[in-house]
């Protein structure tokens, strides 16, 4: 016989008292502990292990489940272009000419807490976005909030929020992420209004949160992207003053891979 209590499906292999305890664990939103506890109750050799070992297994199962759920929420919010990216051995390929010392340093994520920025420049298909996403995933595994967004999309959303009257809320949301990735910087039109919106976002994060800027254009050419010299000076000062730089001089990996 099996029937559902309020939060738990009754298990006829357990005693009434054990089923009630399981149901209470679910009511307390400790499903991980409940699952591990039920497994122990049904395992005939469980009693041979010390209580501390069995209890640690129950607690660790709950911990791991919560961390997994938290990571999934962070990943969904981040909207990464490459959600499965990782820092594999390809970064050491001599043809890519990457500064692996800097990449290894960045993978520790201390720069996010300091906070510093990261400017990634190089040709199309060189792997800039892939490595940026890998760094984001590492940061999220350490419970940091992340947002990936293309520069053009960021400016469109800013303009839409301003016209809809909720720019304050949108600006606060963009300012709050521990790490923000602005991709395809330079592939957008920066008129005076967009210069203003970009400045306000950069300013809101300056010295508070870390930002990655990805561009095909060398940093030396960024000034010419702005439609207003005052905003250009203000934005670039904040973007470059405390920033690591990572250049990608290698060839287009999409072409090399036949894609």
ChimeraX commands (.cxc) that place a marker at each C-alpha (Angstrom):
marker #1 position 0.00,0.00,0.00 radius 0.5
marker #1 position 1.28,3.46,-0.93 radius 0.5
marker #1 position -0.44,6.80,-0.53 radius 0.5
marker #1 position 0.76,10.38,-0.43 radius 0.5
marker #1 position 1.13,12.40,2.71 radius 0.5
marker #1 position 1.10,16.16,2.14 radius 0.5
marker #1 position 4.65,16.38,0.79 radius 0.5
marker #1 position 5.90,12.80,0.71 radius 0.5
marker #1 position 4.84,9.60,-1.03 radius 0.5
marker #1 position 4.27,6.99,1.68 radius 0.5
marker #1 position 6.75,4.10,1.50 radius 0.5
marker #1 position 5.27,0.83,2.77 radius 0.5
marker #1 position 8.77,-0.54,3.32 radius 0.5
marker #1 position 9.24,1.95,6.17 radius 0.5
marker #1 position 7.51,2.13,9.52 radius 0.5
marker #1 position 4.79,4.67,10.22 radius 0.5
marker #1 position 7.17,6.70,12.39 radius 0.5
marker #1 position 9.83,6.68,9.67 radius 0.5
marker #1 position 7.32,7.85,7.06 radius 0.5
marker #1 position 6.19,10.68,9.32 radius 0.5
marker #1 position 9.81,11.74,9.80 radius 0.5
marker #1 position 10.38,11.64,6.05 radius 0.5
marker #1 position 7.31,13.77,5.47 radius 0.5
marker #1 position 8.53,16.33,8.00 radius 0.5
marker #1 position 11.90,16.56,6.25 radius 0.5
marker #1 position 10.08,17.36,3.01 radius 0.5
marker #1 position 7.93,19.94,4.78 radius 0.5
marker #1 position 11.15,21.54,6.03 radius 0.5
marker #1 position 12.34,21.60,2.39 radius 0.5
marker #1 position 15.15,19.19,3.14 radius 0.5
marker #1 position 14.46,16.78,0.32 radius 0.5
marker #1 position 18.16,15.97,-0.02 radius 0.5
marker #1 position 18.37,14.84,3.58 radius 0.5
marker #1 position 15.12,12.90,3.16 radius 0.5
marker #1 position 16.42,11.05,0.12 radius 0.5
marker #1 position 19.69,10.12,1.81 radius 0.5
marker #1 position 17.91,9.10,5.02 radius 0.5
marker #1 position 15.44,6.92,3.14 radius 0.5
marker #1 position 18.29,5.25,1.28 radius 0.5
marker #1 position 20.00,4.47,4.59 radius 0.5
marker #1 position 16.81,3.07,6.10 radius 0.5
marker #1 position 16.44,0.67,3.19 radius 0.5
marker #1 position 20.10,-0.38,3.17 radius 0.5
marker #1 position 20.58,-3.44,5.43 radius 0.5
marker #1 position 24.24,-2.67,6.22 radius 0.5
marker #1 position 23.66,0.94,7.26 radius 0.5
marker #1 position 23.69,0.07,10.96 radius 0.5
marker #1 position 27.27,-1.14,10.68 radius 0.5
marker #1 position 28.51,2.40,10.05 radius 0.5
marker #1 position 29.12,4.91,12.89 radius 0.5
marker #1 position 26.36,7.45,13.47 radius 0.5
marker #1 position 28.67,10.34,12.54 radius 0.5
marker #1 position 29.38,8.80,9.14 radius 0.5
marker #1 position 25.70,8.19,8.42 radius 0.5
marker #1 position 24.70,11.67,9.56 radius 0.5
marker #1 position 27.48,13.28,7.53 radius 0.5
marker #1 position 26.25,11.44,4.45 radius 0.5
marker #1 position 22.73,12.79,5.00 radius 0.5
marker #1 position 23.91,16.37,5.54 radius 0.5
marker #1 position 26.32,16.27,2.59 radius 0.5
marker #1 position 23.58,15.00,0.29 radius 0.5
marker #1 position 21.38,17.95,1.27 radius 0.5
marker #1 position 24.29,20.35,0.82 radius 0.5
marker #1 position 25.19,19.01,-2.62 radius 0.5
marker #1 position 21.58,19.16,-3.77 radius 0.5
marker #1 position 21.18,22.77,-2.67 radius 0.5
marker #1 position 24.48,23.78,-4.29 radius 0.5
marker #1 position 23.39,22.10,-7.52 radius 0.5
marker #1 position 20.05,23.93,-7.52 radius 0.5
marker #1 position 21.75,27.23,-6.73 radius 0.5
marker #1 position 24.20,26.74,-9.61 radius 0.5
marker #1 position 21.36,25.98,-12.01 radius 0.5
marker #1 position 19.59,29.20,-10.97 radius 0.5
marker #1 position 22.79,31.19,-11.48 radius 0.5
marker #1 position 23.32,29.60,-14.89 radius 0.5
marker #1 position 19.79,30.41,-16.00 radius 0.5
marker #1 position 20.16,34.03,-14.92 radius 0.5
marker #1 position 23.59,34.37,-16.56 radius 0.5
marker #1 position 22.33,33.54,-20.09 radius 0.5
marker #1 position 25.78,32.43,-21.22 radius 0.5
marker #1 position 26.42,31.98,-24.92 radius 0.5
marker #1 position 28.45,28.85,-24.18 radius 0.5
marker #1 position 26.98,27.22,-21.04 radius 0.5
marker #1 position 29.31,24.21,-21.29 radius 0.5
marker #1 position 32.55,26.17,-21.76 radius 0.5
marker #1 position 35.61,25.17,-19.77 radius 0.5
marker #1 position 39.31,26.00,-19.63 radius 0.5
marker #1 position 40.61,22.89,-21.33 radius 0.5
marker #1 position 44.10,22.09,-22.58 radius 0.5
marker #1 position 43.50,24.00,-25.83 radius 0.5
marker #1 position 44.51,27.24,-24.11 radius 0.5
marker #1 position 48.09,25.91,-24.13 radius 0.5
marker #1 position 48.10,25.38,-27.90 radius 0.5
marker #1 position 51.14,27.41,-29.07 radius 0.5
marker #1 position 49.29,28.45,-32.24 radius 0.5
marker #1 position 46.81,30.40,-30.12 radius 0.5
marker #1 position 49.59,32.49,-28.53 radius 0.5
marker #1 position 47.57,33.03,-25.36 radius 0.5
marker #1 position 48.97,34.36,-22.10 radius 0.5
marker #1 position 48.15,31.23,-20.09 radius 0.5
marker #1 position 49.68,32.70,-16.93 radius 0.5
marker #1 position 47.02,35.43,-16.94 radius 0.5
marker #1 position 44.25,32.93,-17.73 radius 0.5
marker #1 position 45.32,30.69,-14.84 radius 0.5
marker #1 position 45.37,33.73,-12.56 radius 0.5
marker #1 position 41.92,34.81,-13.70 radius 0.5
marker #1 position 40.52,31.32,-13.12 radius 0.5
marker #1 position 41.08,31.78,-9.38 radius 0.5
marker #1 position 38.45,34.59,-9.48 radius 0.5
marker #1 position 40.21,36.83,-6.94 radius 0.5
marker #1 position 40.11,39.66,-9.48 radius 0.5
marker #1 position 36.31,39.59,-9.35 radius 0.5
marker #1 position 36.30,40.38,-5.63 radius 0.5
marker #1 position 38.98,43.10,-5.81 radius 0.5
marker #1 position 37.25,44.12,-8.22 radius 0.5
marker #1 position 39.10,44.52,-11.51 radius 0.5
marker #1 position 37.91,44.47,-15.10 radius 0.5
marker #1 position 39.07,42.23,-17.94 radius 0.5
marker #1 position 39.50,43.48,-21.50 radius 0.5
marker #1 position 39.57,40.70,-24.10 radius 0.5
marker #1 position 40.48,41.65,-27.66 radius 0.5
marker #1 position 41.20,39.74,-30.85 radius 0.5
marker #1 position 39.79,38.67,-34.18 radius 0.5
marker #1 position 36.53,36.84,-34.75 radius 0.5
marker #1 position 36.55,33.18,-33.76 radius 0.5
marker #1 position 39.71,33.40,-31.66 radius 0.5
marker #1 position 37.94,32.03,-28.58 radius 0.5
marker #1 position 37.36,35.19,-26.56 radius 0.5
marker #1 position 33.73,34.51,-25.68 radius 0.5
marker #1 position 34.39,30.82,-24.97 radius 0.5
marker #1 position 37.08,31.61,-22.39 radius 0.5
marker #1 position 34.96,34.41,-20.91 radius 0.5
marker #1 position 32.09,31.96,-20.43 radius 0.5
marker #1 position 34.45,29.43,-18.85 radius 0.5
marker #1 position 35.57,32.09,-16.35 radius 0.5
marker #1 position 31.92,32.90,-15.66 radius 0.5
marker #1 position 31.14,29.25,-14.92 radius 0.5
marker #1 position 34.08,29.08,-12.52 radius 0.5
marker #1 position 32.77,32.20,-10.79 radius 0.5
marker #1 position 29.27,30.74,-10.47 radius 0.5
marker #1 position 30.66,27.56,-8.94 radius 0.5
marker #1 position 31.94,29.93,-6.23 radius 0.5
marker #1 position 28.42,31.39,-5.80 radius 0.5
marker #1 position 29.03,34.64,-7.67 radius 0.5
marker #1 position 26.25,36.15,-9.77 radius 0.5
marker #1 position 26.98,36.58,-13.48 radius 0.5
marker #1 position 25.35,38.22,-16.50 radius 0.5
marker #1 position 26.37,37.77,-20.14 radius 0.5
marker #1 position 24.99,40.23,-22.67 radius 0.5
marker #1 position 25.95,41.62,-26.07 radius 0.5
marker #1 position 26.71,45.34,-26.11 radius 0.5
marker #1 position 23.98,46.09,-28.65 radius 0.5
marker #1 position 21.41,44.16,-26.60 radius 0.5
marker #1 position 22.46,45.97,-23.43 radius 0.5
marker #1 position 21.91,49.36,-25.05 radius 0.5
marker #1 position 18.58,48.31,-26.57 radius 0.5
marker #1 position 17.35,47.03,-23.20 radius 0.5
marker #1 position 18.52,50.23,-21.50 radius 0.5
marker #1 position 16.63,52.35,-24.02 radius 0.5
marker #1 position 13.51,50.19,-23.69 radius 0.5
marker #1 position 13.63,50.38,-19.89 radius 0.5
marker #1 position 13.97,54.15,-20.02 radius 0.5
marker #1 position 10.96,54.47,-22.35 radius 0.5
marker #1 position 8.90,52.09,-20.20 radius 0.5
marker #1 position 9.71,54.01,-17.03 radius 0.5
marker #1 position 11.61,51.24,-15.26 radius 0.5
marker #1 position 15.17,52.28,-16.08 radius 0.5
marker #1 position 16.03,52.68,-12.40 radius 0.5
marker #1 position 15.18,49.03,-11.71 radius 0.5
marker #1 position 17.01,47.85,-14.83 radius 0.5
marker #1 position 20.10,49.89,-14.01 radius 0.5
marker #1 position 20.18,48.55,-10.46 radius 0.5
marker #1 position 19.91,44.99,-11.76 radius 0.5
marker #1 position 22.84,45.47,-14.14 radius 0.5
marker #1 position 24.89,47.08,-11.38 radius 0.5
marker #1 position 24.33,44.23,-8.94 radius 0.5
marker #1 position 25.93,41.30,-10.78 radius 0.5
marker #1 position 29.28,40.26,-9.34 radius 0.5
marker #1 position 30.57,39.72,-12.88 radius 0.5
marker #1 position 29.14,41.16,-16.07 radius 0.5
marker #1 position 30.27,40.25,-19.59 radius 0.5
marker #1 position 29.66,42.80,-22.35 radius 0.5
marker #1 position 30.35,41.01,-25.63 radius 0.5
marker #1 position 30.81,42.39,-29.15 radius 0.5
marker #1 position 31.80,45.81,-27.87 radius 0.5
marker #1 position 32.32,47.94,-30.96 radius 0.5
marker #1 position 29.59,46.27,-33.03 radius 0.5
marker #1 position 27.05,48.90,-32.01 radius 0.5
marker #1 position 26.19,52.49,-32.79 radius 0.5
marker #1 position 27.15,54.85,-29.96 radius 0.5
marker #1 position 25.21,58.06,-30.45 radius 0.5
marker #1 position 24.96,60.57,-27.61 radius 0.5
marker #1 position 22.04,58.79,-25.90 radius 0.5
marker #1 position 23.69,55.38,-26.08 radius 0.5
marker #1 position 26.93,56.92,-24.82 radius 0.5
marker #1 position 24.99,58.15,-21.82 radius 0.5
marker #1 position 23.39,54.76,-21.17 radius 0.5
marker #1 position 26.71,52.94,-21.48 radius 0.5
marker #1 position 28.40,55.41,-19.17 radius 0.5
marker #1 position 25.72,55.04,-16.50 radius 0.5
marker #1 position 26.07,51.25,-16.53 radius 0.5
marker #1 position 29.87,51.37,-16.45 radius 0.5
marker #1 position 29.81,54.02,-13.73 radius 0.5
marker #1 position 27.37,52.03,-11.59 radius 0.5
marker #1 position 29.82,49.11,-11.57 radius 0.5
marker #1 position 33.08,51.06,-11.34 radius 0.5
marker #1 position 35.15,50.02,-8.28 radius 0.5
marker #1 position 32.17,47.93,-7.09 radius 0.5
marker #1 position 31.81,45.00,-9.48 radius 0.5
marker #1 position 33.96,43.30,-12.12 radius 0.5
marker #1 position 33.22,43.62,-15.83 radius 0.5
marker #1 position 34.55,41.75,-18.86 radius 0.5
marker #1 position 34.59,43.67,-22.14 radius 0.5
marker #1 position 35.02,41.58,-25.31 radius 0.5
marker #1 position 35.86,43.24,-28.61 radius 0.5
marker #1 position 37.36,42.56,-32.01 radius 0.5
marker #1 position 38.74,46.09,-31.93 radius 0.5
marker #1 position 42.01,46.81,-30.06 radius 0.5
marker #1 position 41.61,48.95,-26.95 radius 0.5
marker #1 position 43.54,51.71,-28.71 radius 0.5
marker #1 position 40.66,52.01,-31.19 radius 0.5
marker #1 position 37.82,52.20,-28.69 radius 0.5
marker #1 position 37.87,55.99,-28.38 radius 0.5
marker #1 position 36.72,56.39,-31.98 radius 0.5
marker #1 position 33.62,54.28,-31.29 radius 0.5
marker #1 position 32.02,56.99,-29.16 radius 0.5
marker #1 position 29.87,59.73,-30.63 radius 0.5
marker #1 position 30.87,62.09,-27.82 radius 0.5
marker #1 position 34.43,62.71,-26.63 radius 0.5
marker #1 position 33.42,63.53,-23.05 radius 0.5
marker #1 position 31.60,60.23,-22.63 radius 0.5
marker #1 position 34.49,58.47,-24.38 radius 0.5
marker #1 position 36.96,59.81,-21.82 radius 0.5
marker #1 position 34.68,58.99,-18.90 radius 0.5
marker #1 position 33.85,55.44,-20.02 radius 0.5
marker #1 position 37.35,54.44,-21.08 radius 0.5
marker #1 position 38.88,55.80,-17.89 radius 0.5
marker #1 position 36.63,53.55,-15.83 radius 0.5
marker #1 position 36.92,50.55,-18.13 radius 0.5
marker #1 position 40.71,50.52,-18.44 radius 0.5
marker #1 position 42.13,51.98,-15.21 radius 0.5
marker #1 position 41.93,48.72,-13.20 radius 0.5
marker #1 position 41.86,46.03,-15.84 radius 0.5
marker #1 position 43.62,42.89,-16.92 radius 0.5
marker #1 position 44.17,42.62,-20.66 radius 0.5
marker #1 position 44.01,39.40,-22.60 radius 0.5
marker #1 position 44.78,39.44,-26.31 radius 0.5
marker #1 position 43.83,36.70,-28.78 radius 0.5
marker #1 position 46.21,36.95,-31.75 radius 0.5
marker #1 position 45.40,33.47,-33.06 radius 0.5
marker #1 position 43.44,32.53,-36.16 radius 0.5
marker #1 position 39.68,31.95,-36.45 radius 0.5
marker #1 position 39.09,28.63,-34.68 radius 0.5
marker #1 position 35.68,28.24,-36.30 radius 0.5
marker #1 position 37.36,28.09,-39.71 radius 0.5
marker #1 position 40.07,25.76,-38.42 radius 0.5
marker #1 position 37.39,23.44,-37.02 radius 0.5
marker #1 position 35.52,23.43,-40.29 radius 0.5
marker #1 position 32.47,25.26,-38.92 radius 0.5
marker link #1:1,2 radius 0.2
marker link #1:2,3 radius 0.2
marker link #1:3,4 radius 0.2
marker link #1:4,5 radius 0.2
marker link #1:5,6 radius 0.2
marker link #1:6,7 radius 0.2
marker link #1:7,8 radius 0.2
marker link #1:8,9 radius 0.2
marker link #1:9,10 radius 0.2
marker link #1:10,11 radius 0.2
marker link #1:11,12 radius 0.2
marker link #1:12,13 radius 0.2
marker link #1:13,14 radius 0.2
marker link #1:14,15 radius 0.2
marker link #1:15,16 radius 0.2
marker link #1:16,17 radius 0.2
marker link #1:17,18 radius 0.2
marker link #1:18,19 radius 0.2
marker link #1:19,20 radius 0.2
marker link #1:20,21 radius 0.2
marker link #1:21,22 radius 0.2
marker link #1:22,23 radius 0.2
marker link #1:23,24 radius 0.2
marker link #1:24,25 radius 0.2
marker link #1:25,26 radius 0.2
marker link #1:26,27 radius 0.2
marker link #1:27,28 radius 0.2
marker link #1:28,29 radius 0.2
marker link #1:29,30 radius 0.2
marker link #1:30,31 radius 0.2
marker link #1:31,32 radius 0.2
marker link #1:32,33 radius 0.2
marker link #1:33,34 radius 0.2
marker link #1:34,35 radius 0.2
marker link #1:35,36 radius 0.2
marker link #1:36,37 radius 0.2
marker link #1:37,38 radius 0.2
marker link #1:38,39 radius 0.2
marker link #1:39,40 radius 0.2
marker link #1:40,41 radius 0.2
marker link #1:41,42 radius 0.2
marker link #1:42,43 radius 0.2
marker link #1:43,44 radius 0.2
marker link #1:44,45 radius 0.2
marker link #1:45,46 radius 0.2
marker link #1:46,47 radius 0.2
marker link #1:47,48 radius 0.2
marker link #1:48,49 radius 0.2
marker link #1:49,50 radius 0.2
marker link #1:50,51 radius 0.2
marker link #1:51,52 radius 0.2
marker link #1:52,53 radius 0.2
marker link #1:53,54 radius 0.2
marker link #1:54,55 radius 0.2
marker link #1:55,56 radius 0.2
marker link #1:56,57 radius 0.2
marker link #1:57,58 radius 0.2
marker link #1:58,59 radius 0.2
marker link #1:59,60 radius 0.2
marker link #1:60,61 radius 0.2
marker link #1:61,62 radius 0.2
marker link #1:62,63 radius 0.2
marker link #1:63,64 radius 0.2
marker link #1:64,65 radius 0.2
marker link #1:65,66 radius 0.2
marker link #1:66,67 radius 0.2
marker link #1:67,68 radius 0.2
marker link #1:68,69 radius 0.2
marker link #1:69,70 radius 0.2
marker link #1:70,71 radius 0.2
marker link #1:71,72 radius 0.2
marker link #1:72,73 radius 0.2
marker link #1:73,74 radius 0.2
marker link #1:74,75 radius 0.2
marker link #1:75,76 radius 0.2
marker link #1:76,77 radius 0.2
marker link #1:77,78 radius 0.2
marker link #1:78,79 radius 0.2
marker link #1:79,80 radius 0.2
marker link #1:80,81 radius 0.2
marker link #1:81,82 radius 0.2
marker link #1:82,83 radius 0.2
marker link #1:83,84 radius 0.2
marker link #1:84,85 radius 0.2
marker link #1:85,86 radius 0.2
marker link #1:86,87 radius 0.2
marker link #1:87,88 radius 0.2
marker link #1:88,89 radius 0.2
marker link #1:89,90 radius 0.2
marker link #1:90,91 radius 0.2
marker link #1:91,92 radius 0.2
marker link #1:92,93 radius 0.2
marker link #1:93,94 radius 0.2
marker link #1:94,95 radius 0.2
marker link #1:95,96 radius 0.2
marker link #1:96,97 radius 0.2
marker link #1:97,98 radius 0.2
marker link #1:98,99 radius 0.2
marker link #1:99,100 radius 0.2
marker link #1:100,101 radius 0.2
marker link #1:101,102 radius 0.2
marker link #1:102,103 radius 0.2
marker link #1:103,104 radius 0.2
marker link #1:104,105 radius 0.2
marker link #1:105,106 radius 0.2
marker link #1:106,107 radius 0.2
marker link #1:107,108 radius 0.2
marker link #1:108,109 radius 0.2
marker link #1:109,110 radius 0.2
marker link #1:110,111 radius 0.2
marker link #1:111,112 radius 0.2
marker link #1:112,113 radius 0.2
marker link #1:113,114 radius 0.2
marker link #1:114,115 radius 0.2
marker link #1:115,116 radius 0.2
marker link #1:116,117 radius 0.2
marker link #1:117,118 radius 0.2
marker link #1:118,119 radius 0.2
marker link #1:119,120 radius 0.2
marker link #1:120,121 radius 0.2
marker link #1:121,122 radius 0.2
marker link #1:122,123 radius 0.2
marker link #1:123,124 radius 0.2
marker link #1:124,125 radius 0.2
marker link #1:125,126 radius 0.2
marker link #1:126,127 radius 0.2
marker link #1:127,128 radius 0.2
marker link #1:128,129 radius 0.2
marker link #1:129,130 radius 0.2
marker link #1:130,131 radius 0.2
marker link #1:131,132 radius 0.2
marker link #1:132,133 radius 0.2
marker link #1:133,134 radius 0.2
marker link #1:134,135 radius 0.2
marker link #1:135,136 radius 0.2
marker link #1:136,137 radius 0.2
marker link #1:137,138 radius 0.2
marker link #1:138,139 radius 0.2
marker link #1:139,140 radius 0.2
marker link #1:140,141 radius 0.2
marker link #1:141,142 radius 0.2
marker link #1:142,143 radius 0.2
marker link #1:143,144 radius 0.2
marker link #1:144,145 radius 0.2
marker link #1:145,146 radius 0.2
marker link #1:146,147 radius 0.2
marker link #1:147,148 radius 0.2
marker link #1:148,149 radius 0.2
marker link #1:149,150 radius 0.2
marker link #1:150,151 radius 0.2
marker link #1:151,152 radius 0.2
marker link #1:152,153 radius 0.2
marker link #1:153,154 radius 0.2
marker link #1:154,155 radius 0.2
marker link #1:155,156 radius 0.2
marker link #1:156,157 radius 0.2
marker link #1:157,158 radius 0.2
marker link #1:158,159 radius 0.2
marker link #1:159,160 radius 0.2
marker link #1:160,161 radius 0.2
marker link #1:161,162 radius 0.2
marker link #1:162,163 radius 0.2
marker link #1:163,164 radius 0.2
marker link #1:164,165 radius 0.2
marker link #1:165,166 radius 0.2
marker link #1:166,167 radius 0.2
marker link #1:167,168 radius 0.2
marker link #1:168,169 radius 0.2
marker link #1:169,170 radius 0.2
marker link #1:170,171 radius 0.2
marker link #1:171,172 radius 0.2
marker link #1:172,173 radius 0.2
marker link #1:173,174 radius 0.2
marker link #1:174,175 radius 0.2
marker link #1:175,176 radius 0.2
marker link #1:176,177 radius 0.2
marker link #1:177,178 radius 0.2
marker link #1:178,179 radius 0.2
marker link #1:179,180 radius 0.2
marker link #1:180,181 radius 0.2
marker link #1:181,182 radius 0.2
marker link #1:182,183 radius 0.2
marker link #1:183,184 radius 0.2
marker link #1:184,185 radius 0.2
marker link #1:185,186 radius 0.2
marker link #1:186,187 radius 0.2
marker link #1:187,188 radius 0.2
marker link #1:188,189 radius 0.2
marker link #1:189,190 radius 0.2
marker link #1:190,191 radius 0.2
marker link #1:191,192 radius 0.2
marker link #1:192,193 radius 0.2
marker link #1:193,194 radius 0.2
marker link #1:194,195 radius 0.2
marker link #1:195,196 radius 0.2
marker link #1:196,197 radius 0.2
marker link #1:197,198 radius 0.2
marker link #1:198,199 radius 0.2
marker link #1:199,200 radius 0.2
marker link #1:200,201 radius 0.2
marker link #1:201,202 radius 0.2
marker link #1:202,203 radius 0.2
marker link #1:203,204 radius 0.2
marker link #1:204,205 radius 0.2
marker link #1:205,206 radius 0.2
marker link #1:206,207 radius 0.2
marker link #1:207,208 radius 0.2
marker link #1:208,209 radius 0.2
marker link #1:209,210 radius 0.2
marker link #1:210,211 radius 0.2
marker link #1:211,212 radius 0.2
marker link #1:212,213 radius 0.2
marker link #1:213,214 radius 0.2
marker link #1:214,215 radius 0.2
marker link #1:215,216 radius 0.2
marker link #1:216,217 radius 0.2
marker link #1:217,218 radius 0.2
marker link #1:218,219 radius 0.2
marker link #1:219,220 radius 0.2
marker link #1:220,221 radius 0.2
marker link #1:221,222 radius 0.2
marker link #1:222,223 radius 0.2
marker link #1:223,224 radius 0.2
marker link #1:224,225 radius 0.2
marker link #1:225,226 radius 0.2
marker link #1:226,227 radius 0.2
marker link #1:227,228 radius 0.2
marker link #1:228,229 radius 0.2
marker link #1:229,230 radius 0.2
marker link #1:230,231 radius 0.2
marker link #1:231,232 radius 0.2
marker link #1:232,233 radius 0.2
marker link #1:233,234 radius 0.2
marker link #1:234,235 radius 0.2
marker link #1:235,236 radius 0.2
marker link #1:236,237 radius 0.2
marker link #1:237,238 radius 0.2
marker link #1:238,239 radius 0.2
marker link #1:239,240 radius 0.2
marker link #1:240,241 radius 0.2
marker link #1:241,242 radius 0.2
marker link #1:242,243 radius 0.2
marker link #1:243,244 radius 0.2
marker link #1:244,245 radius 0.2
marker link #1:245,246 radius 0.2
marker link #1:246,247 radius 0.2
marker link #1:247,248 radius 0.2
marker link #1:248,249 radius 0.2
marker link #1:249,250 radius 0.2
marker link #1:250,251 radius 0.2
marker link #1:251,252 radius 0.2
marker link #1:252,253 radius 0.2
marker link #1:253,254 radius 0.2
marker link #1:254,255 radius 0.2
marker link #1:255,256 radius 0.2
marker link #1:256,257 radius 0.2
marker link #1:257,258 radius 0.2
marker link #1:258,259 radius 0.2
view
